[in-house]
Amino acid sequence: MAAPQKPKTPQRTPEQITRDLATERAGLEKAFDGLRDELEEAADVMTRKATQVGVIGGVAVAGVAAGVGALVGSVVAVRGVLRFRRRHRDD
């Protein structure tokens, strides 16, 4: 049977551990800041795209409204002309 192993003693001093933790923390802060910047940039891009889609949608709605207005105007005009002709046919 194998003899139980003794617990290993730390190979680093408390000062080394503190220094390593500080280094890791600084690296994590830098990575977090980079991710935050990338997220803000992505949000800006999405906002610009949403604005572009909104402008395009607004133009499309305006175009459809103008088309419908022109169609209704044409129908009203044709009806007016037909009424005028009917009334003045006998004259």
URRA-V343198 format. One record per pair of residues at least 12 apart in sequence whose C-alpha atoms are under 6 Angstrom apart, sorted by the first residue. I is the first residue (numbers start at 0). J is the second residue. If there is no record, write none. Layout:
i-><I & I>
j-><J & J>
This chain:
none
